[in-house]
Amino acid sequence: MSASPDHPLVRVEAVSKRFGRRRPVQALSGVSFEVQQGEVFGLIGPNGAGKTTLLSCLLGFLKPDEGHITVAGLPPDALAVRRQTGYLPERVGYAPELTGEAFLLLHARLLGLPEPQAKERVFELAQRFGLGESDLKRRLRTYSRGMRQRVGMAQALLGEPAILFLDEPASGMDPQGVMLVREVILQAKARGATVVLNSHQLAEVERVCDRVAFIKAGKLERVEALREPEHTRYLIKTEPKALPAALEALQKLGVEVFPGRDGEVTVRLLKSQIPALAPALVSAGVPVLALQPAPAQLEKLFVEEA
């Protein structure tokens, strides 16, 4: 799959989806956004906001009632797209009587991997996700939820997909599993893959995502950049009485200013402006008590939107 800034990998245009006829429920309403190739794009919002419905539309499992979705310029259910897509659903409905090994080999064969390569890939991924040989010989019905998530992640990565859709991938996992999911996402990005992630674990979303979309009651409230190539954010702390002078100095510098409490202010500025930040404050007679990169504070943004 290939894309460019003018032709994003995933394009969602005014998508709406309803369920039911007599008393229809509006699951999505006029949702539009784009995902660039090689990006980790997060979907966040309250329960019932429509995120899983949106993922189902992105995967071609559901057809929008209005609007259009394309992946690399093709419909999401096109065979060429599905061959390069990996997917982990929120709740994995595995065939309970299959062993972990049989389940993964089945999916490897569905991807068209030849037998020797399929077995090699299955055991490579099983080892990566902490599933030993004895685990693979057990039936899936004996797996804990965390183990099911691990085997599900292995399944999603079997074909080294160009695009990964992950619905609550770390759900039910212990801290080691959560770190493993993070590592997998970042490694996928490093090899040029695109990841669309739905998760309630905001700290992890903030660690791995380049941008996030806030979905509420089926509507896209905003898209927030967590990593910007040219801009950054800094947190400044001064004495409360010096805050007016600090704000004036920062505005003269031409940076975006977000006043906080108790003498704190966050600024968004070009990376090239960082060296001028402290001198501008000192020249204005502002005592600088702290000057440091500011986190995106995704949890705060989530609360504001919810």
SEZA-444596 format. One line per 3 residues: number of its first residue (from 1); for each residue x, y, z of N, C-alpha, C. Coordinates in nm, 2 decimals. Example, Ala and Ser with C-alpha at 12.3 -4.5 7.8 and 13.67 -1.06 7.14 Angstrom:
1> 1.32 -0.57 0.78 1.23 -0.45 0.78 1.32 -0.33 0.78 ~ 1.28 -0.22 0.71 1.37 -0.11 0.71 1.29 0.00 0.79
This chain:
1> 0.08 -0.12 0.00 0.00 0.00 0.00 0.09 0.12 0.00 ~ 0.05 0.22 -0.08 0.12 0.35 -0.08 0.03 0.46 -0.08 ~ 0.08 0.57 -0.02 0.00 0.69 -0.01 0.09 0.81 0.00
4> 0.04 0.93 0.00 0.11 1.06 0.01 0.03 1.16 0.08 ~ 0.08 1.27 0.12 0.00 1.37 0.19 -0.12 1.41 0.11 ~ -0.11 1.41 -0.02 -0.22 1.45 -0.11 -0.32 1.33 -0.12
7> -0.27 1.21 -0.10 -0.36 1.09 -0.11 -0.33 1.01 0.02 ~ -0.40 1.04 0.13 -0.38 0.96 0.25 -0.42 0.81 0.23 ~ -0.36 0.73 0.32 -0.39 0.59 0.31 -0.53 0.56 0.34
10> -0.59 0.62 0.45 -0.73 0.60 0.48 -0.80 0.73 0.47 ~ -0.91 0.73 0.40 -0.99 0.85 0.39 -1.13 0.82 0.43 ~ -1.18 0.89 0.53 -1.32 0.88 0.58 -1.39 1.01 0.55
13> -1.50 1.00 0.47 -1.57 1.12 0.43 -1.72 1.11 0.46 ~ -1.76 1.20 0.56 -1.90 1.22 0.60 -1.97 1.09 0.62 ~ -1.91 1.00 0.70 -1.97 0.87 0.72 -2.07 0.87 0.83
16> -2.19 0.81 0.80 -2.30 0.80 0.90 -2.34 0.65 0.90 ~ -2.38 0.60 1.01 -2.43 0.47 1.02 -2.54 0.46 1.13 ~ -2.66 0.39 1.09 -2.77 0.38 1.18 -2.80 0.23 1.20
19> -2.85 0.19 1.31 -2.90 0.05 1.33 -3.05 0.06 1.37 ~ -3.12 -0.04 1.32 -3.26 -0.05 1.35 -3.35 0.03 1.25 ~ -3.47 -0.01 1.24 -3.57 0.06 1.15 -3.68 0.14 1.22
22> -3.74 0.07 1.31 -3.86 0.13 1.38 -3.81 0.25 1.47 ~ -3.70 0.22 1.54 -3.64 0.32 1.63 -3.49 0.32 1.60 ~ -3.45 0.38 1.49 -3.31 0.38 1.46 -3.22 0.45 1.56
25> -3.11 0.38 1.58 -3.00 0.44 1.67 -2.89 0.49 1.58 ~ -2.86 0.62 1.59 -2.75 0.68 1.51 -2.62 0.65 1.58 ~ -2.55 0.56 1.52 -2.42 0.51 1.57 -2.30 0.61 1.53
28> -2.31 0.65 1.41 -2.21 0.75 1.35 -2.28 0.86 1.28 ~ -2.23 0.98 1.28 -2.30 1.09 1.22 -2.19 1.19 1.16 ~ -2.18 1.18 1.02 -2.10 1.27 0.95 -1.95 1.27 0.99
31> -1.89 1.16 1.01 -1.75 1.15 1.06 -1.66 1.16 0.94 ~ -1.56 1.25 0.95 -1.46 1.27 0.84 -1.32 1.28 0.90 ~ -1.23 1.21 0.85 -1.09 1.23 0.89 -1.00 1.15 0.79
34> -0.87 1.17 0.80 -0.77 1.10 0.71 -0.66 1.04 0.80 ~ -0.61 0.93 0.75 -0.49 0.87 0.82 -0.38 0.85 0.72 ~ -0.26 0.90 0.75 -0.15 0.90 0.66 -0.07 0.77 0.67
37> -0.01 0.73 0.57 0.07 0.61 0.57 0.18 0.62 0.68 ~ 0.21 0.51 0.75 0.31 0.51 0.86 0.27 0.58 0.98 ~ 0.15 0.62 1.00 0.10 0.69 1.12 0.04 0.59 1.21
40> 0.05 0.62 1.34 -0.03 0.55 1.45 -0.14 0.65 1.49 ~ -0.26 0.61 1.45 -0.38 0.70 1.47 -0.47 0.63 1.57 ~ -0.50 0.71 1.68 -0.59 0.66 1.79 -0.73 0.70 1.78
43> -0.82 0.62 1.82 -0.96 0.65 1.84 -0.99 0.64 1.99 ~ -1.04 0.75 2.05 -1.07 0.75 2.19 -1.21 0.82 2.21 ~ -1.27 0.78 2.32 -1.40 0.84 2.35 -1.47 0.75 2.45
46> -1.58 0.80 2.50 -1.66 0.72 2.60 -1.71 0.59 2.55 ~ -1.75 0.50 2.64 -1.82 0.37 2.59 -1.94 0.41 2.52 ~ -1.97 0.34 2.41 -2.09 0.36 2.33 -2.08 0.48 2.24
49> -1.95 0.54 2.22 -1.94 0.65 2.13 -1.95 0.62 1.99 ~ -1.92 0.49 1.95 -1.93 0.46 1.81 -1.79 0.41 1.75 ~ -1.69 0.40 1.84 -1.56 0.37 1.79 -1.55 0.23 1.73
52> -1.61 0.13 1.79 -1.61 -0.01 1.74 -1.69 -0.01 1.61 ~ -1.80 0.06 1.60 -1.88 0.07 1.48 -1.79 0.13 1.37 ~ -1.72 0.23 1.40 -1.63 0.30 1.30 -1.52 0.20 1.25
55> -1.46 0.13 1.35 -1.36 0.03 1.30 -1.42 -0.08 1.21 ~ -1.54 -0.12 1.24 -1.61 -0.22 1.15 -1.63 -0.16 1.01 ~ -1.66 -0.03 1.00 -1.68 0.03 0.87 -1.54 0.04 0.80
58> -1.44 0.08 0.88 -1.30 0.09 0.82 -1.25 -0.04 0.76 ~ -1.30 -0.15 0.83 -1.26 -0.29 0.78 -1.35 -0.34 0.67 ~ -1.46 -0.27 0.64 -1.55 -0.32 0.54 -1.65 -0.43 0.59
61> -1.65 -0.45 0.72 -1.75 -0.54 0.78 -1.89 -0.48 0.78 ~ -1.90 -0.35 0.79 -2.03 -0.27 0.79 -2.02 -0.17 0.67 ~ -2.13 -0.15 0.61 -2.14 -0.05 0.50 -2.20 0.08 0.56
64> -2.14 0.20 0.54 -2.20 0.32 0.59 -2.33 0.35 0.52 ~ -2.43 0.41 0.59 -2.55 0.45 0.53 -2.53 0.57 0.44 ~ -2.44 0.66 0.48 -2.40 0.77 0.40 -2.25 0.79 0.41
67> -2.19 0.85 0.31 -2.05 0.88 0.31 -1.97 0.76 0.25 ~ -1.84 0.79 0.25 -1.74 0.69 0.18 -1.62 0.67 0.26 ~ -1.56 0.55 0.25 -1.44 0.52 0.31 -1.35 0.45 0.20
70> -1.22 0.50 0.19 -1.13 0.43 0.10 -1.00 0.40 0.18 ~ -0.94 0.29 0.14 -0.81 0.25 0.19 -0.71 0.23 0.07 ~ -0.61 0.32 0.06 -0.52 0.32 -0.05 -0.60 0.34 -0.18
73> -0.71 0.42 -0.17 -0.79 0.45 -0.29 -0.89 0.34 -0.32 ~ -0.90 0.23 -0.25 -0.99 0.12 -0.27 -1.09 0.11 -0.16 ~ -1.21 0.04 -0.19 -1.30 0.01 -0.09 -1.24 -0.07 0.02
76> -1.27 -0.06 0.15 -1.21 -0.13 0.25 -1.22 -0.28 0.24 ~ -1.33 -0.33 0.17 -1.35 -0.47 0.16 -1.29 -0.53 0.03 ~ -1.21 -0.45 -0.04 -1.14 -0.50 -0.16 -1.04 -0.60 -0.12
79> -1.03 -0.71 -0.20 -0.93 -0.82 -0.17 -0.79 -0.77 -0.15 ~ -0.75 -0.67 -0.24 -0.61 -0.62 -0.23 -0.59 -0.55 -0.10 ~ -0.69 -0.49 -0.04 -0.68 -0.43 0.09 -0.67 -0.53 0.20
82> -0.77 -0.63 0.20 -0.77 -0.73 0.30 -0.65 -0.81 0.31 ~ -0.58 -0.84 0.20 -0.46 -0.91 0.20 -0.35 -0.84 0.28 ~ -0.36 -0.71 0.29 -0.25 -0.64 0.36 -0.30 -0.58 0.49
85> -0.41 -0.64 0.54 -0.47 -0.58 0.67 -0.46 -0.69 0.78 ~ -0.42 -0.64 0.90 -0.42 -0.72 1.02 -0.53 -0.66 1.11 ~ -0.60 -0.75 1.19 -0.71 -0.70 1.27 -0.72 -0.78 1.40
88> -0.72 -0.71 1.51 -0.75 -0.77 1.64 -0.88 -0.71 1.69 ~ -0.99 -0.79 1.70 -1.12 -0.74 1.75 -1.11 -0.73 1.90 ~ -1.21 -0.65 1.96 -1.21 -0.63 2.10 -1.24 -0.76 2.18
91> -1.33 -0.84 2.13 -1.36 -0.97 2.19 -1.34 -1.07 2.08 ~ -1.24 -1.16 2.10 -1.21 -1.26 2.00 -1.29 -1.38 2.01 ~ -1.37 -1.41 1.91 -1.46 -1.53 1.91 -1.39 -1.65 1.85
94> -1.29 -1.70 1.92 -1.21 -1.81 1.87 -1.29 -1.94 1.88 ~ -1.26 -2.04 1.78 -1.32 -2.17 1.79 -1.26 -2.23 1.92 ~ -1.33 -2.26 2.03 -1.28 -2.29 2.16 -1.21 -2.43 2.16
97> -1.24 -2.52 2.06 -1.18 -2.65 2.07 -1.05 -2.66 1.99 ~ -1.02 -2.55 1.92 -0.89 -2.55 1.85 -0.78 -2.52 1.95 ~ -0.66 -2.58 1.92 -0.54 -2.54 2.00 -0.49 -2.41 1.95
100> -0.41 -2.34 2.03 -0.35 -2.22 1.99 -0.27 -2.24 1.86 ~ -0.20 -2.35 1.85 -0.12 -2.37 1.73 -0.21 -2.39 1.61 ~ -0.31 -2.47 1.62 -0.40 -2.50 1.51 -0.47 -2.37 1.46
103> -0.51 -2.28 1.56 -0.57 -2.16 1.53 -0.48 -2.07 1.44 ~ -0.36 -2.06 1.49 -0.26 -1.97 1.41 -0.22 -2.03 1.28 ~ -0.21 -2.16 1.27 -0.18 -2.22 1.14 -0.29 -2.21 1.04
106> -0.41 -2.22 1.09 -0.53 -2.20 1.01 -0.53 -2.06 0.94 ~ -0.50 -1.96 1.02 -0.49 -1.82 0.97 -0.37 -1.80 0.88 ~ -0.26 -1.87 0.91 -0.15 -1.86 0.82 -0.18 -1.92 0.68
109> -0.25 -2.03 0.68 -0.29 -2.09 0.55 -0.39 -2.01 0.48 ~ -0.48 -1.94 0.55 -0.58 -1.85 0.49 -0.50 -1.73 0.42 ~ -0.39 -1.70 0.48 -0.31 -1.59 0.42 -0.23 -1.64 0.30
112> -0.23 -1.77 0.28 -0.16 -1.83 0.16 -0.01 -1.86 0.19 ~ 0.03 -1.87 0.32 0.17 -1.90 0.35 0.19 -2.05 0.33 ~ 0.30 -2.09 0.26 0.33 -2.23 0.24 0.36 -2.30 0.38
115> 0.34 -2.43 0.39 0.34 -2.50 0.52 0.47 -2.47 0.60 ~ 0.59 -2.49 0.54 0.71 -2.47 0.62 0.72 -2.33 0.68 ~ 0.68 -2.23 0.59 0.69 -2.09 0.63 0.58 -2.06 0.73
118> 0.47 -2.12 0.71 0.36 -2.09 0.81 0.40 -2.14 0.95 ~ 0.45 -2.26 0.96 0.49 -2.31 1.09 0.60 -2.22 1.15 ~ 0.70 -2.18 1.07 0.81 -2.10 1.12 0.75 -1.97 1.17
121> 0.66 -1.91 1.10 0.60 -1.78 1.14 0.52 -1.79 1.26 ~ 0.44 -1.90 1.27 0.36 -1.92 1.39 0.44 -1.93 1.52 ~ 0.55 -2.01 1.51 0.63 -2.03 1.63 0.72 -1.90 1.66
124> 0.75 -1.83 1.56 0.83 -1.70 1.58 0.74 -1.60 1.66 ~ 0.61 -1.59 1.61 0.52 -1.49 1.68 0.48 -1.54 1.82 ~ 0.46 -1.67 1.83 0.42 -1.73 1.96 0.53 -1.70 2.06
127> 0.65 -1.72 2.02 0.76 -1.69 2.11 0.77 -1.54 2.15 ~ 0.74 -1.46 2.05 0.74 -1.31 2.07 0.64 -1.27 2.17 ~ 0.52 -1.34 2.17 0.42 -1.30 2.26 0.41 -1.39 2.39
130> 0.52 -1.45 2.41 0.53 -1.53 2.54 0.45 -1.65 2.55 ~ 0.42 -1.71 2.43 0.34 -1.84 2.43 0.43 -1.95 2.40 ~ 0.45 -2.04 2.50 0.54 -2.15 2.49 0.48 -2.26 2.41
133> 0.56 -2.37 2.39 0.51 -2.48 2.31 0.39 -2.55 2.38 ~ 0.40 -2.56 2.52 0.29 -2.62 2.59 0.16 -2.53 2.58 ~ 0.18 -2.40 2.57 0.06 -2.31 2.56 0.00 -2.34 2.42
136> 0.08 -2.35 2.32 0.02 -2.37 2.18 -0.05 -2.51 2.17 ~ -0.02 -2.60 2.25 -0.08 -2.73 2.25 -0.21 -2.74 2.32 ~ -0.24 -2.63 2.40 -0.37 -2.63 2.48 -0.48 -2.57 2.39
139> -0.60 -2.61 2.43 -0.72 -2.56 2.36 -0.75 -2.42 2.40 ~ -0.80 -2.34 2.30 -0.82 -2.20 2.33 -0.92 -2.18 2.44 ~ -1.01 -2.27 2.47 -1.11 -2.25 2.58 -1.04 -2.25 2.71
142> -0.92 -2.30 2.72 -0.85 -2.30 2.85 -0.76 -2.17 2.87 ~ -0.76 -2.09 2.77 -0.68 -1.96 2.78 -0.74 -1.86 2.86 ~ -0.66 -1.78 2.94 -0.71 -1.66 3.01 -0.74 -1.56 2.90
145> -0.80 -1.45 2.94 -0.83 -1.34 2.85 -0.70 -1.28 2.80 ~ -0.60 -1.26 2.89 -0.47 -1.21 2.85 -0.40 -1.30 2.74 ~ -0.41 -1.43 2.76 -0.35 -1.52 2.66 -0.43 -1.52 2.53
148> -0.56 -1.50 2.54 -0.63 -1.49 2.41 -0.59 -1.36 2.34 ~ -0.57 -1.25 2.41 -0.52 -1.13 2.35 -0.39 -1.15 2.28 ~ -0.30 -1.23 2.35 -0.16 -1.25 2.29 -0.17 -1.33 2.16
151> -0.26 -1.44 2.16 -0.27 -1.52 2.04 -0.34 -1.44 1.93 ~ -0.43 -1.35 1.97 -0.50 -1.26 1.88 -0.40 -1.16 1.81 ~ -0.31 -1.11 1.89 -0.21 -1.02 1.84 -0.12 -1.10 1.74
154> -0.08 -1.22 1.78 0.00 -1.30 1.69 -0.07 -1.32 1.56 ~ -0.20 -1.35 1.56 -0.28 -1.37 1.44 -0.28 -1.25 1.35 ~ -0.29 -1.13 1.42 -0.30 -1.01 1.34 -0.17 -0.98 1.27
157> -0.06 -1.03 1.32 0.07 -0.99 1.26 0.12 -1.10 1.17 ~ 0.05 -1.21 1.15 0.10 -1.32 1.07 0.15 -1.28 0.93 ~ 0.08 -1.20 0.86 0.11 -1.16 0.73 0.20 -1.04 0.71
160> 0.25 -0.99 0.82 0.33 -0.86 0.83 0.25 -0.75 0.75 ~ 0.13 -0.72 0.80 0.03 -0.64 0.73 0.08 -0.49 0.72 ~ 0.04 -0.43 0.61 0.07 -0.29 0.59 -0.01 -0.20 0.67
163> -0.13 -0.24 0.72 -0.22 -0.17 0.80 -0.28 -0.26 0.91 ~ -0.27 -0.21 1.04 -0.32 -0.28 1.15 -0.43 -0.21 1.22 ~ -0.54 -0.28 1.24 -0.66 -0.23 1.31 -0.66 -0.30 1.45
166> -0.64 -0.23 1.56 -0.64 -0.29 1.69 -0.75 -0.24 1.78 ~ -0.84 -0.32 1.82 -0.95 -0.28 1.91 -0.92 -0.33 2.05 ~ -0.88 -0.24 2.14 -0.85 -0.27 2.28 -0.75 -0.38 2.29
169> -0.63 -0.37 2.22 -0.53 -0.48 2.22 -0.48 -0.52 2.35 ~ -0.47 -0.43 2.45 -0.41 -0.46 2.58 -0.51 -0.50 2.68 ~ -0.64 -0.52 2.64 -0.74 -0.55 2.74 -0.72 -0.68 2.80
172> -0.72 -0.69 2.94 -0.70 -0.82 3.01 -0.55 -0.86 3.02 ~ -0.46 -0.78 2.97 -0.32 -0.81 2.98 -0.26 -0.76 3.11 ~ -0.15 -0.83 3.15 -0.07 -0.78 3.27 0.02 -0.67 3.22
175> 0.09 -0.60 3.31 0.18 -0.49 3.27 0.28 -0.53 3.16 ~ 0.33 -0.66 3.17 0.43 -0.70 3.07 0.36 -0.71 2.94 ~ 0.24 -0.76 2.93 0.17 -0.77 2.81 0.14 -0.63 2.75
178> 0.11 -0.54 2.83 0.08 -0.40 2.79 0.21 -0.34 2.72 ~ 0.32 -0.36 2.79 0.45 -0.31 2.73 0.48 -0.38 2.60 ~ 0.44 -0.51 2.59 0.46 -0.59 2.46 0.38 -0.53 2.35
181> 0.25 -0.50 2.38 0.17 -0.44 2.28 0.23 -0.30 2.23 ~ 0.27 -0.23 2.33 0.34 -0.10 2.29 0.45 -0.12 2.20 ~ 0.54 -0.22 2.23 0.66 -0.24 2.15 0.62 -0.29 2.01
184> 0.51 -0.37 2.00 0.47 -0.42 1.87 0.42 -0.31 1.78 ~ 0.34 -0.22 1.84 0.29 -0.10 1.77 0.40 -0.01 1.71 ~ 0.50 0.02 1.80 0.61 0.10 1.76 0.70 0.03 1.66
187> 0.72 -0.10 1.67 0.79 -0.17 1.57 0.72 -0.17 1.43 ~ 0.59 -0.19 1.44 0.51 -0.18 1.31 0.53 -0.05 1.24 ~ 0.52 0.06 1.32 0.54 0.19 1.27 0.68 0.21 1.21
190> 0.78 0.15 1.28 0.92 0.16 1.23 0.94 0.10 1.10 ~ 0.86 -0.01 1.07 0.88 -0.07 0.94 0.79 -0.01 0.83 ~ 0.72 0.10 0.87 0.64 0.17 0.77 0.49 0.13 0.77
193> 0.45 0.05 0.86 0.31 0.01 0.87 0.22 0.12 0.93 ~ 0.09 0.12 0.90 0.00 0.21 0.96 -0.08 0.14 1.06 ~ -0.11 0.21 1.18 -0.18 0.14 1.28 -0.30 0.23 1.32
196> -0.42 0.17 1.33 -0.54 0.24 1.38 -0.57 0.17 1.51 ~ -0.57 0.25 1.62 -0.58 0.19 1.75 -0.70 0.25 1.83 ~ -0.79 0.16 1.88 -0.90 0.20 1.96 -0.86 0.15 2.10
199> -0.85 0.24 2.20 -0.81 0.20 2.33 -0.86 0.30 2.44 ~ -0.89 0.24 2.56 -0.92 0.33 2.67 -0.80 0.36 2.76 ~ -0.69 0.29 2.73 -0.57 0.31 2.81 -0.50 0.44 2.75
202> -0.54 0.55 2.81 -0.49 0.68 2.75 -0.34 0.70 2.76 ~ -0.28 0.65 2.87 -0.14 0.66 2.88 -0.06 0.59 2.77 ~ -0.11 0.47 2.73 -0.05 0.40 2.62 -0.08 0.47 2.49
205> -0.20 0.52 2.47 -0.24 0.59 2.35 -0.14 0.71 2.33 ~ -0.11 0.78 2.44 -0.03 0.90 2.44 0.12 0.86 2.41 ~ 0.16 0.74 2.45 0.29 0.69 2.42 0.32 0.66 2.28
208> 0.21 0.60 2.21 0.24 0.55 2.07 0.18 0.62 1.96 ~ 0.07 0.70 1.98 -0.01 0.76 1.87 0.06 0.89 1.83 ~ 0.05 0.92 1.70 0.09 1.04 1.64 -0.03 1.14 1.65
211> -0.15 1.09 1.62 -0.27 1.18 1.64 -0.38 1.09 1.69 ~ -0.48 1.16 1.75 -0.60 1.09 1.81 -0.72 1.16 1.76 ~ -0.83 1.08 1.74 -0.96 1.14 1.71 -1.05 1.11 1.83
214> -1.12 1.22 1.87 -1.21 1.21 1.99 -1.35 1.19 1.93 ~ -1.41 1.07 1.96 -1.54 1.04 1.91 -1.64 1.04 2.03 ~ -1.75 1.11 2.01 -1.85 1.13 2.12 -1.99 1.12 2.06
217> -2.07 1.03 2.11 -2.21 1.02 2.06 -2.21 1.01 1.90 ~ -2.12 0.93 1.85 -2.12 0.91 1.70 -2.06 1.02 1.62 ~ -2.01 1.13 1.68 -1.96 1.24 1.61 -1.81 1.26 1.64
220> -1.74 1.31 1.54 -1.60 1.34 1.56 -1.59 1.48 1.62 ~ -1.54 1.49 1.74 -1.53 1.62 1.81 -1.41 1.69 1.77 ~ -1.30 1.62 1.76 -1.17 1.69 1.72 -1.07 1.58 1.69
223> -0.97 1.62 1.61 -0.85 1.54 1.59 -0.73 1.62 1.65 ~ -0.66 1.55 1.74 -0.55 1.62 1.82 -0.41 1.56 1.78 ~ -0.32 1.64 1.74 -0.18 1.59 1.71 -0.10 1.58 1.84
226> -0.05 1.46 1.86 0.03 1.43 1.98 0.18 1.45 1.95 ~ 0.21 1.44 1.82 0.35 1.46 1.78 0.35 1.54 1.65 ~ 0.41 1.65 1.66 0.42 1.74 1.54 0.56 1.76 1.50
229> 0.59 1.74 1.37 0.73 1.75 1.32 0.79 1.89 1.34 ~ 0.71 2.00 1.33 0.77 2.13 1.34 0.75 2.20 1.47 ~ 0.64 2.16 1.54 0.60 2.23 1.67 0.62 2.14 1.79
232> 0.63 2.21 1.90 0.63 2.14 2.03 0.56 2.22 2.14 ~ 0.55 2.17 2.26 0.48 2.24 2.37 0.58 2.24 2.49 ~ 0.58 2.36 2.55 0.66 2.37 2.67 0.57 2.42 2.79
235> 0.61 2.37 2.91 0.54 2.42 3.03 0.63 2.51 3.10 ~ 0.58 2.63 3.13 0.66 2.73 3.20 0.59 2.76 3.34 ~ 0.67 2.77 3.44 0.62 2.81 3.57 0.69 2.93 3.62
238> 0.61 3.03 3.67 0.66 3.15 3.72 0.58 3.18 3.85 ~ 0.62 3.29 3.91 0.54 3.34 4.03 0.40 3.39 3.98 ~ 0.29 3.36 4.05 0.16 3.40 4.00 0.15 3.55 3.97
241> 0.22 3.64 4.05 0.21 3.78 4.02 0.28 3.82 3.89 ~ 0.38 3.73 3.85 0.45 3.76 3.72 0.38 3.71 3.60 ~ 0.27 3.64 3.62 0.21 3.58 3.50 0.17 3.68 3.39
244> 0.11 3.80 3.43 0.07 3.89 3.32 0.19 3.93 3.23 ~ 0.31 3.96 3.30 0.43 3.99 3.22 0.47 3.88 3.14 ~ 0.46 3.76 3.19 0.50 3.64 3.11 0.41 3.62 2.99
247> 0.28 3.64 3.00 0.19 3.63 2.89 0.22 3.73 2.78 ~ 0.25 3.86 2.83 0.28 3.96 2.73 0.41 3.93 2.66 ~ 0.51 3.88 2.73 0.64 3.85 2.66 0.62 3.73 2.56
250> 0.54 3.63 2.60 0.52 3.52 2.51 0.44 3.56 2.39 ~ 0.34 3.64 2.41 0.26 3.69 2.29 0.35 3.77 2.19 ~ 0.44 3.85 2.25 0.54 3.92 2.16 0.63 3.83 2.08
253> 0.66 3.71 2.15 0.74 3.61 2.08 0.67 3.54 1.97 ~ 0.54 3.55 1.97 0.46 3.49 1.86 0.43 3.35 1.88 ~ 0.41 3.30 2.00 0.38 3.16 2.03 0.23 3.15 2.08
256> 0.18 3.03 2.06 0.04 3.01 2.12 0.05 2.99 2.27 ~ -0.04 3.06 2.34 -0.03 3.06 2.49 -0.16 3.00 2.55 ~ -0.14 2.91 2.65 -0.25 2.84 2.71 -0.23 2.86 2.87
259> -0.28 2.97 2.92 -0.26 2.99 3.07 -0.32 2.88 3.15 ~ -0.25 2.85 3.26 -0.30 2.75 3.36 -0.32 2.82 3.49 ~ -0.29 2.74 3.60 -0.31 2.79 3.73 -0.18 2.81 3.81
262> -0.18 2.89 3.91 -0.07 2.91 4.00 0.06 2.94 3.93 ~ 0.05 3.03 3.83 0.17 3.08 3.76 0.22 2.98 3.65 ~ 0.14 2.89 3.61 0.18 2.79 3.51 0.12 2.84 3.37
265> 0.19 2.82 3.27 0.14 2.85 3.13 0.20 2.75 3.04 ~ 0.12 2.70 2.94 0.17 2.61 2.84 0.18 2.68 2.71 ~ 0.29 2.67 2.63 0.30 2.73 2.50 0.32 2.63 2.39
268> 0.27 2.66 2.28 0.29 2.58 2.16 0.37 2.67 2.06 ~ 0.49 2.62 2.02 0.58 2.70 1.95 0.66 2.62 1.84 ~ 0.71 2.68 1.75 0.80 2.61 1.65 0.93 2.57 1.73
271> 0.98 2.45 1.69 1.10 2.41 1.75 1.22 2.50 1.74 ~ 1.22 2.58 1.63 1.32 2.68 1.61 1.31 2.80 1.71 ~ 1.19 2.81 1.77 1.18 2.92 1.87 1.22 2.89 2.01
274> 1.25 2.76 2.04 1.29 2.72 2.17 1.40 2.80 2.23 ~ 1.51 2.82 2.15 1.63 2.89 2.22 1.59 3.04 2.26 ~ 1.48 3.09 2.20 1.45 3.23 2.23 1.35 3.24 2.35
277> 1.30 3.13 2.40 1.19 3.12 2.50 1.24 3.18 2.63 ~ 1.34 3.12 2.69 1.39 3.17 2.82 1.44 3.32 2.81 ~ 1.52 3.35 2.71 1.57 3.49 2.70 1.45 3.59 2.70
280> 1.35 3.56 2.63 1.23 3.65 2.62 1.17 3.67 2.75 ~ 1.16 3.57 2.83 1.10 3.58 2.97 1.19 3.66 3.06 ~ 1.32 3.63 3.06 1.42 3.69 3.14 1.43 3.84 3.11
283> 1.43 3.87 2.98 1.43 4.02 2.94 1.31 4.10 2.99 ~ 1.20 4.03 3.01 1.08 4.09 3.06 1.07 4.10 3.21 ~ 1.18 4.05 3.27 1.18 4.05 3.42 1.10 3.94 3.48
286> 1.07 3.83 3.41 0.99 3.72 3.46 1.08 3.62 3.52 ~ 1.05 3.59 3.65 1.13 3.48 3.72 1.08 3.34 3.67 ~ 1.18 3.27 3.61 1.14 3.14 3.55 1.17 3.03 3.65
289> 1.07 2.97 3.71 1.09 2.87 3.81 1.10 2.73 3.75 ~ 1.04 2.71 3.63 1.05 2.58 3.56 1.03 2.61 3.41 ~ 1.10 2.54 3.33 1.08 2.54 3.18 1.11 2.41 3.13
292> 1.01 2.34 3.08 1.03 2.20 3.04 0.93 2.16 2.94 ~ 0.96 2.05 2.85 0.86 2.00 2.76 0.74 1.96 2.83 ~ 0.62 1.99 2.77 0.49 1.96 2.83 0.43 1.84 2.76
295> 0.38 1.74 2.85 0.31 1.63 2.79 0.18 1.67 2.72 ~ 0.13 1.59 2.63 0.01 1.62 2.56 -0.11 1.62 2.66 ~ -0.10 1.56 2.77 -0.21 1.55 2.87 -0.34 1.50 2.81
298> -0.33 1.38 2.75 -0.44 1.33 2.68 -0.56 1.30 2.77 ~ -0.53 1.27 2.90 -0.64 1.24 2.99 -0.72 1.37 3.02 ~ -0.65 1.48 3.03 -0.72 1.61 3.04 -0.80 1.64 2.92
301> -0.75 1.62 2.80 -0.83 1.65 2.68 -0.95 1.56 2.67 ~ -0.93 1.43 2.72 -1.04 1.33 2.71 -1.15 1.38 2.80 ~ -1.12 1.43 2.92 -1.22 1.47 3.02 -1.29 1.60 2.96
304> -1.22 1.69 2.90 -1.28 1.81 2.84 -1.38 1.77 2.73 ~ -1.35 1.67 2.65 -1.44 1.63 2.54 -1.55 1.55 2.59 ~ -1.53 1.46 2.69 -1.64 1.37 2.73 -1.74 1.45 2.82
